[in-house]
Amino acid sequence: MKLQHTVLEKLGDFLEFTPDEKLLADGELTVDDVAMRVSQLGPDYDSYVVIAAKVTSLFPHNLKSVLTIALSANHCWRGTAGNTFSFDPLTEELFLSVRLMADEVNKIPSYDLGDLVLNLYEATKHWQAVVHQLDCNDNDYDFSPRTAHAMSFGLQSIQLQ
């Protein structure tokens, strides 16, 4: 069985649905209003699975500002709840994703995988709100105080002396 199918079946157990052929084929699902995709990747195509949740589509006028705040949150996973930001330059879409190795997929119980996906969902909703309220100015970074707070959301870094 493909790793992607294992993830989707475990998610189905957690969310109480049975994956159909289309879902098993394309790996695309929607949790409430968050589009997610389960992709099987790796050099031997069985190495790992990535669950990616779409945060937003970007536009050229705010690309620099949004990527700056996303990369700031990505630093030491500060503000991403352990997920990782990624950007697809072809579609100009920003994603939050989590990677699971093959042994993790096979060992993780459905409820733990469900919690992982719910964590990804909540982090995605948080960042959708941050990007939505981000005040962008093409010439400088005009982050509102709430956006500045969002950049440091989560574990705080400690400066060693």
N, C-alpha and C positions, 0 to 999 in steps of 0.2 A: 504494500500500500504506500502511496506517495505521502510524504510528510505533510504536504499541503492538505490532503484529504484527512489525515489524522487530526490536524489542528481544527479543520472545519467541523468534523464530526464531534470533537470534544466541545467546541463552542456550541454546537447544536444541542448537545446534552445539557450544557449549562443554561442556555437561553431557551430551551424547550422547543426546538425545531429540528426538522430532518433536512439536511442539505440535499438539494435537488441536483440533477446532472449539470445544469447551467452553472450553479454555484461551485460545484466541484471542478468544472472545466476552467472558469475564469477567475475564481477566488475573490470576486467582488461582492461585498455585502454592505448594507447600510444599518448602522446602529442608531436608532432615532433619526437624526438628520446628519450624522457623520458618515461620510463615505470611507470605507476601509477596503483594503485589498490584502489578501494573503498570498504571498509569492514564495515559491520554492526556488532557492538560489544556491550557489556554491559551485566550485570547480567540477564536482562530480554530480551535480544536480540533486544530490541527496544530503548535502552538508548542513544546510540550515534553511529556516523559514523566516521571512520578514513579514510582520503585520504593520502596514502603513496606513495612517489615518490622515485624510486631507484636511489641512488647516484652512487654506485659502488659495485662491488664484491671485496672482500678483499682477500689477500693471507697471509699466516702465517708470512712471513718475514716482512711485514709492518703493521700488525694488531695493534701493540702497538702504533706506531707513529700516524696512522690514527685515532684510537680511542681517543688518547690524544688530538689531535687537534679538533676532533668532540665534545668531552665532554667540552673542553674549550669554544667552540662556543656555546654550549648548555647552559652554565652558564648564567643565566638571559637572555637567548635567544639572546646573543650577537653574531651577525653574522649569525643568522638563519632567520631573518625577521619574527620572531614570530612563526616559525615552530619548531619542536622538532626532534632531531636526535634519531634514534633507530637502533639497530643492531640485526640481526637474526643470532644467533650462529649456527643454523643448516645449513644454506646456506652460511654463512659468507658474508652477504650483508648488506650494510649500507643504511638507508633510511632517508628521511626527511618526516615528517608527520604533519598533522593538524587534530585536533579532533573537531567535531561539535556535540553538544548536540541536542536531538530530537526537542526541541522548536526552536533552531537556524535553523535547516534544514527546518522546516515548514514555518518559517517567512522570511528567506533570499530570496531576489529577484534573479532571474537568473543571472543578470549582476553583482551583488555583489559576488555570488558564483563563477562566471567566473573570477572575479578579484582575488579572494582568490586562485583559482587554478593557475592562471597566476603568482601570487606571489610565490606560491610553486614551479612552474616550473622554474622561474628565480633564486630562491635561490638554487634549485637543480643543475641547469647549473653552477652557480657560484662554488658550492662545488665540482662538477665533475672536474672543471678546477683546483681547489685548490688541490684535491687529486691527480690528474694527474701530477701536477708539484711538488708535495711534494718529497723532497729529503730525503729518508729514510736511516738510518744506524742502523743496529740491536743493536749496543752497546750504542748509544746515539741519541739524537734528533738533527738532523742536518737540522733545518728549514731554508729555504732560506728566505731572507728579504721579498719577496712577500708573502710567506706563513705566516710569522709572522704578516704581515699586515692583511692577511685574518682572522687570529685569532681574531683580534680586530675590524673587519669589522662591521659596524653598530653602535648602541648606545654605547657610552663610559661609563664605570663605573666611579663613582665619589667616591673618598675616603673621608669619613667624618673625621674631626679632633675633 
